[in-house]
Amino acid sequence: MSIPKIISVEAIKDYKIKLNYETGEIKLFDVLPYISGAWYEELNNYSYFKTVHIILNGKGIEWEHGQDIAPHELYDMGVSIAE
């Protein structure tokens, strides 16, 4: 199964991101477990964390300095929410 495109991403409190997919699915992904290593430590700055954006025409997300999370992790480990 291919991962649907992300149509929007939003940083929300407690270091989570809300992902809206082209399928209408909305998922919440907890980034906190990722931000302990050197590559991700910059995400501890909430102002920087909020710079998350979509890349590759909706195939992924990243932050200003290149930190990213694999699209399949976002989709598979994201918690579905209703809005």
N, C-alpha and C positions, 0 to 999 in steps of 0.2 A: 504494500500500500504506500502510495506517495503521500508526503506531508502536504496538507493544503497551504496555500499562500496566506501569509499574515497581512491583514489589511490595516491594522493599527496596533501600536504598542504604547502603553502608558505606565510610567513608574508610579507606584503608589506606596503608601506608608509601610513600614516594617520590611523594607527592601524586597518588595514583591513587584512583579510586573504583570499587567493585565494585557492579554493578547486576544485580539479579535481576528478570527480566521474567515476566509472567503466562504466557508460552509455555513457561517452563522454561529459557529461555536465560539464561546468565550472561555478562556482558560486563565487561571491565576498560577503563576510560577514563582516559587520562593527562591530568590537569588542568594539569601544569607549564607547557606552552606558553602557557596562558591567563593566568598570574599575574604577568606582567611589566607590564601596563598599570595605570593609576591605579585603574580600577574594580575590578580583581581583586587588587590588591597586598595587601589585608588577608588573602587566602588564604595568604600566606607564613607567617603565624602558624599553626603546625600545630594548636594548640588550637582556634583559630577554624575552620580547615579541617575539623576533625572534626564541626562543627555541621551539616554537610550533611544535608538531609532532603527527603522527598518532598512535593510539592505537587499541588494540583488532582486529587486522587484517583488519583494514579499517572501523571499526564500529564507530569510534569517533576520537577526537583530545584532546590533553591536553598539558599543559606546565610542566616544570620540577618539580614544587612543587605541582602538582595535580590539578591546576585550569583547568576547562573544561567547555564546553558548550554542551548542549544536542544535539545529532545528528539530531533530528527532527527540532530543531531551526535552526541549520546551513543550513539544506536543505530547509526548508519551508521559512525562512526569508532571505536566500541568494539571491542575485540578479544575474540572469543568464547573462553571458557575452559571447561574441564570441571572439575567438582568432585567 
